[in-house]
Amino acid sequence: MWKQPAEWSRHDAVWLAWPNAADLWGDALAVAQEEFAGLCTRAIAGERIEVLVPDAREEEGARRRLGDKVRYHRIPFGDIWMRDIAPIFAHDEAGRVVAHCFRFNGWGGKYVLEHDDQVALRVAEAADVPRVSHDFVLEGGAVETDGEGTLLTSRQCLLNPNRNPELSQDRVERALCDALGARKVLWVTEGLLEDHTDGHIDTIVRFVAPATVACMEPVGDDPNEKQLERILEELSDATDAAGRRLTVVRVPSPGRVTDGRGKLLPASYLNFYVANDSVAVPIYGSEQDEAAVRAVAALFPTRRTVGVRARAILEGGGALHCITQQQPSPIEESE
């Protein structure tokens, strides 16, 4: 029996991939690299940083920005969204770390890039941990766990016919429970507008403690007001695997965030990353940035909370949680 620990549990490492594809990032590449470096050098604390680079040239460029304290791995990848293309690490019954590798189909076929479907296997090998392969499509950003048997996800993503059309909701739940050690799956309906991931849970609901979740509260001219209010309503009477009613805490939304052409972006302060000694919160130049960082800091009082500019990364398709994947410590070492 495997069990995915909560993100606030102790980590050995975090896995990322260096932004380098000029054909994907265009003029935003240099800024995306700057934001990436800010995350690694200022905001992630207390754990080893493992960074994928495609070749020696890009490794040299990454070293100039990130330094030699980072460990580099020459593993090919399509783009930097390690939450979805890397394995989901869990514990086995003996407390050892195991890499769970799921099928990856480019977020329902929308962005199919060379090498992405092999990253999970290669990272598992580089991490030198046992590997378990699963024959169904799952991205790491689609699931959120409390580490105590409760899993959160969205119908828009995991019941979408572009993922596992042959699986009913009941069969999806059983597959998740078998793979990640959950006893109860909680569903919300849909995520943010213009989110190419089809409603990944890590932009709309996050566990921040046992029986406690954070959601966004719509602010100002918020294009996602309807979706955010519905999520709050759907979770208002929810209970976890232990039968505890969820406490729902609210973080302000960034409101309307658009790119240079006026296109709406799926901006979320909940796409934060919880490291061992810090929490990295994406900020976008919104009037709500400071209030959101303070709100997240209050949820993790024993960690240093850092706002990290992530506007260019957002325009590329995600934020800080989307580009990270934690590797937990073995239980015998973390207790």
C-alpha positions as CSV (number, residue, x, y, z in Angstrom):
1,M,0.0,0.0,0.0
2,W,1.4,3.4,-1.0
3,K,0.7,6.7,0.5
4,Q,1.4,10.2,-0.9
5,P,2.4,12.5,1.9
6,A,1.2,16.1,2.3
7,E,3.4,18.7,0.8
8,W,4.2,20.2,4.2
9,S,5.9,16.9,5.2
10,R,9.6,16.7,5.1
11,H,11.3,16.7,1.7
12,D,14.7,15.4,0.6
13,A,14.6,17.4,-2.7
14,V,12.5,19.3,-5.2
15,W,12.7,18.7,-8.9
16,L,12.5,21.5,-11.6
17,A,13.5,22.0,-15.2
18,W,15.4,25.0,-16.6
19,P,13.4,27.2,-19.0
20,N,15.3,27.1,-22.3
21,A,13.0,26.5,-25.3
22,A,13.1,29.7,-27.3
23,D,10.5,28.4,-29.7
24,L,8.0,28.1,-26.8
25,W,8.9,31.1,-24.7
26,G,9.9,33.6,-27.3
27,D,10.8,37.1,-26.0
28,A,9.7,36.0,-22.5
29,L,12.4,33.4,-22.1
30,A,14.9,35.7,-20.3
31,V,12.3,37.0,-17.9
32,A,11.1,33.4,-17.2
33,Q,14.7,32.4,-16.4
34,E,15.0,35.3,-14.1
35,E,11.8,34.3,-12.3
36,F,12.9,30.7,-12.1
37,A,16.2,31.8,-10.6
38,G,14.4,33.9,-8.0
39,L,12.4,30.9,-7.0
40,C,15.5,28.7,-6.6
41,T,17.9,31.1,-5.0
42,R,15.6,33.2,-2.8
43,A,12.5,31.2,-2.0
44,I,13.2,27.5,-1.8
45,A,14.9,26.7,1.5
46,G,15.8,23.6,3.5
47,E,15.9,21.0,0.7
48,R,18.1,19.9,-2.2
49,I,17.3,21.5,-5.6
50,E,17.5,19.1,-8.6
51,V,17.3,20.8,-12.0
52,L,16.8,19.2,-15.4
53,V,18.8,20.7,-18.3
54,P,18.7,19.3,-21.9
55,D,22.4,19.6,-22.7
56,A,25.8,21.0,-21.6
57,R,25.2,24.5,-23.1
58,E,22.0,25.0,-21.1
59,E,23.6,23.5,-18.0
60,E,26.3,26.2,-18.2
61,G,23.7,28.9,-18.6
62,A,21.7,27.5,-15.6
63,R,24.8,27.4,-13.5
64,R,25.5,31.0,-14.1
65,R,22.1,31.9,-12.7
66,L,21.6,29.2,-10.1
67,G,25.1,28.4,-8.9
68,D,26.8,25.2,-7.9
69,K,24.6,24.3,-4.9
70,V,22.0,23.0,-7.3
71,R,22.3,19.5,-8.8
72,Y,21.9,19.3,-12.5
73,H,20.7,16.4,-14.6
74,R,21.0,16.2,-18.4
75,I,17.5,14.8,-19.1
76,P,15.6,15.9,-22.2
77,F,12.2,17.4,-21.6
78,G,9.6,19.4,-23.6
79,D,8.8,22.2,-21.2
80,I,9.2,23.0,-17.5
81,W,5.9,21.8,-15.9
82,M,7.5,19.3,-13.6
83,R,4.4,19.0,-11.4
84,D,2.7,17.2,-14.3
85,I,5.5,15.4,-16.2
86,A,7.6,14.2,-13.2
87,P,6.6,11.3,-11.1
88,I,4.4,11.7,-8.0
89,F,6.6,10.5,-5.1
90,A,5.0,8.5,-2.3
91,H,5.9,6.1,0.5
92,D,5.6,2.4,0.5
93,E,4.5,0.4,3.6
94,A,8.1,0.5,4.9
95,G,8.3,4.2,4.6
96,R,10.6,4.1,1.6
97,V,10.2,6.6,-1.3
98,V,8.7,5.3,-4.5
99,A,8.2,7.2,-7.8
100,H,4.7,6.7,-9.3
101,C,4.8,7.2,-13.0
102,F,1.5,7.8,-14.8
103,R,0.7,8.2,-18.5
104,F,1.0,11.7,-19.7
105,N,-0.8,12.9,-22.8
106,G,-0.1,16.6,-23.0
107,W,-3.0,17.8,-20.9
108,G,-5.6,16.0,-23.0
109,G,-3.6,16.4,-26.3
110,K,-3.4,20.1,-26.2
111,Y,0.4,20.4,-25.8
112,V,2.2,17.3,-26.9
113,L,5.9,18.0,-26.7
114,E,8.8,15.6,-27.4
115,H,10.3,13.8,-24.3
116,D,7.6,15.0,-21.8
117,D,6.0,11.5,-21.7
118,Q,9.4,10.0,-20.6
119,V,10.4,12.5,-17.9
120,A,8.8,10.6,-15.1
121,L,10.7,7.4,-15.8
122,R,14.0,9.3,-16.2
123,V,13.6,11.3,-13.0
124,A,12.7,8.1,-11.1
125,E,16.0,6.7,-12.4
126,A,18.0,9.8,-11.5
127,A,16.4,9.9,-8.0
128,D,17.5,6.3,-7.6
129,V,14.2,5.2,-6.1
130,P,11.9,2.3,-7.1
131,R,9.4,3.0,-9.8
132,V,5.7,2.0,-10.1
133,S,4.0,2.5,-13.5
134,H,0.3,3.1,-13.8
135,D,-1.7,2.7,-17.1
136,F,-3.9,5.8,-16.7
137,V,-3.5,9.5,-17.4
138,L,-2.8,11.7,-14.4
139,E,-0.9,14.9,-13.9
140,G,0.4,15.9,-10.5
141,G,-1.3,19.2,-10.5
142,A,-4.7,17.5,-10.8
143,V,-4.6,16.0,-7.3
144,E,-4.0,17.5,-3.8
145,T,-3.6,15.4,-0.7
146,D,-3.7,16.0,3.1
147,G,-1.4,13.0,3.6
148,E,-4.1,11.4,5.8
149,G,-6.3,9.7,3.3
150,T,-8.1,12.6,1.6
151,L,-7.6,13.6,-2.0
152,L,-9.0,16.7,-3.8
153,T,-9.5,16.9,-7.5
154,S,-11.9,18.4,-10.1
155,R,-14.4,16.9,-12.4
156,Q,-13.4,19.2,-15.2
157,C,-10.0,17.5,-15.3
158,L,-10.2,13.9,-14.2
159,L,-13.7,13.2,-15.7
160,N,-12.7,15.0,-18.9
161,P,-13.0,12.6,-21.9
162,N,-9.6,13.8,-23.1
163,R,-7.9,12.0,-20.1
164,N,-9.4,8.6,-19.4
165,P,-12.6,8.4,-21.3
166,E,-13.1,4.7,-20.5
167,L,-13.1,5.4,-16.7
168,S,-16.3,6.3,-14.7
169,Q,-16.0,8.5,-11.6
170,D,-16.1,5.5,-9.4
171,R,-13.2,3.8,-11.3
172,V,-11.2,7.1,-11.3
173,E,-11.6,7.2,-7.5
174,R,-10.5,3.6,-7.1
175,A,-7.5,4.2,-9.3
176,L,-6.5,7.2,-7.3
177,C,-7.0,5.5,-4.0
178,D,-5.0,2.4,-5.1
179,A,-2.1,4.5,-6.4
180,L,-1.8,7.2,-3.9
181,G,-3.2,5.7,-0.7
182,A,-6.3,7.8,-0.4
183,R,-9.5,6.6,1.3
184,K,-11.8,9.4,0.2
185,V,-11.8,11.6,-2.9
186,L,-13.4,15.1,-2.8
187,W,-14.6,16.7,-6.0
188,V,-15.1,20.3,-7.1
189,T,-16.7,21.0,-10.4
190,E,-14.4,23.3,-12.4
191,G,-11.4,25.5,-12.3
192,L,-10.3,28.9,-13.6
193,L,-11.1,30.3,-17.0
194,E,-8.5,30.0,-19.7
195,D,-6.7,27.2,-17.8
196,H,-5.4,24.7,-20.4
197,T,-5.0,22.1,-17.7
198,D,-8.8,21.8,-17.5
199,G,-9.2,22.8,-13.9
200,H,-6.1,21.5,-12.1
201,I,-6.8,21.5,-8.4
202,D,-3.5,23.2,-7.4
203,T,-4.8,26.5,-8.8
204,I,-8.1,26.5,-6.9
205,V,-8.0,24.5,-3.7
206,R,-5.0,23.5,-1.5
207,F,-4.7,21.6,1.7
208,V,-2.7,23.7,4.2
209,A,-3.1,21.5,7.3
210,P,-5.2,18.4,8.2
211,A,-8.9,19.1,7.7
212,T,-8.0,22.6,6.4
213,V,-8.1,23.9,2.9
214,A,-7.4,27.3,1.3
215,C,-9.6,28.7,-1.5
216,M,-9.5,32.0,-3.3
217,E,-12.1,34.7,-2.6
218,P,-13.0,36.8,-5.7
219,V,-11.8,40.3,-5.6
220,G,-12.9,43.3,-7.6
221,D,-13.6,42.6,-11.3
222,D,-12.8,39.0,-11.0
223,P,-13.7,37.0,-14.2
224,N,-13.6,33.8,-12.0
225,E,-16.1,35.0,-9.5
226,K,-18.7,32.4,-10.4
227,Q,-16.2,29.5,-10.3
228,L,-14.6,30.6,-7.0
229,E,-17.9,31.1,-5.3
230,R,-19.1,27.7,-6.4
231,I,-15.9,26.0,-5.0
232,L,-16.5,27.7,-1.7
233,E,-20.1,26.4,-1.7
234,E,-19.1,22.8,-2.7
235,L,-16.6,22.6,0.1
236,S,-18.8,24.2,2.8
237,D,-20.1,20.9,4.1
238,A,-17.3,18.6,3.0
239,T,-15.7,16.1,5.4
240,D,-12.3,14.4,5.1
241,A,-11.4,10.7,5.3
242,A,-11.4,10.9,9.1
243,G,-14.9,12.4,9.1
244,R,-13.8,15.9,10.1
245,R,-15.6,18.8,8.5
246,L,-13.2,20.9,6.5
247,T,-12.2,24.3,7.7
248,V,-12.1,26.6,4.6
249,V,-9.8,29.6,4.8
250,R,-9.8,32.3,2.2
251,V,-7.0,33.9,0.3
252,P,-7.7,36.9,-2.0
253,S,-7.7,36.3,-5.7
254,P,-5.5,38.4,-8.0
255,G,-8.6,39.6,-9.8
256,R,-8.3,40.1,-13.5
257,V,-4.8,39.4,-14.8
258,T,-4.2,39.7,-18.6
259,D,-1.2,39.4,-20.9
260,G,0.1,42.1,-23.2
261,R,-2.7,41.4,-25.7
262,G,-5.4,41.6,-23.1
263,K,-6.0,37.9,-23.0
264,L,-7.2,36.6,-19.6
265,L,-4.6,34.5,-17.7
266,P,-5.4,31.8,-15.1
267,A,-3.6,33.6,-12.3
268,S,-3.8,32.0,-8.8
269,Y,-2.0,32.7,-5.5
270,L,-2.8,29.1,-4.5
271,N,-0.2,27.9,-6.9
272,F,2.4,28.2,-4.1
273,Y,5.1,25.7,-3.3
274,V,5.7,24.5,0.3
275,A,9.4,23.8,0.9
276,N,10.8,22.5,4.2
277,D,11.7,25.9,5.6
278,S,9.8,28.3,3.3
279,V,6.7,28.9,1.2
280,A,7.0,30.4,-2.3
281,V,3.9,32.4,-3.4
282,P,3.6,33.6,-7.0
283,I,2.9,37.3,-7.5
284,Y,1.8,38.9,-10.7
285,G,1.9,42.7,-10.2
286,S,-1.7,42.7,-8.9
287,E,-2.9,45.0,-6.2
288,Q,-3.6,41.9,-4.2
289,D,-0.1,40.6,-4.2
290,E,0.9,41.7,-0.7
291,A,-2.3,40.8,0.9
292,A,-2.1,37.3,-0.6
293,V,1.4,36.7,0.6
294,R,0.4,37.8,4.1
295,A,-2.6,35.5,3.9
296,V,-0.5,32.5,2.9
297,A,2.1,33.3,5.5
298,A,-0.5,33.1,8.2
299,L,-1.3,29.5,7.1
300,F,2.4,28.4,7.5
301,P,3.7,30.3,10.6
302,T,6.8,28.1,11.0
303,R,8.0,28.8,7.5
304,R,9.4,31.9,5.8
305,T,7.0,33.0,3.1
306,V,8.4,34.7,0.0
307,G,6.5,36.4,-2.8
308,V,8.1,35.4,-6.1
309,R,7.5,37.2,-9.4
310,A,5.9,34.7,-11.8
311,R,4.1,36.8,-14.5
312,A,6.2,35.4,-17.3
313,I,5.9,31.9,-16.1
314,L,2.2,32.4,-15.9
315,E,2.0,33.6,-19.4
316,G,3.9,30.4,-20.3
317,G,1.2,28.3,-18.8
318,G,1.5,28.0,-15.0
319,A,3.1,29.2,-11.8
320,L,5.4,28.0,-9.0
321,H,3.6,24.8,-8.0
322,C,3.3,23.9,-11.7
323,I,7.1,23.9,-12.1
324,T,8.0,22.0,-8.9
325,Q,7.7,18.4,-7.8
326,Q,8.8,17.5,-4.3
327,Q,10.6,14.3,-3.4
328,P,9.7,13.4,0.3
329,S,12.1,12.1,2.8
330,P,11.9,8.4,3.8
331,I,9.7,8.1,6.9
332,E,12.4,6.6,9.0
333,E,14.6,9.7,8.3
334,S,12.0,12.3,8.8
335,E,10.4,11.1,12.1
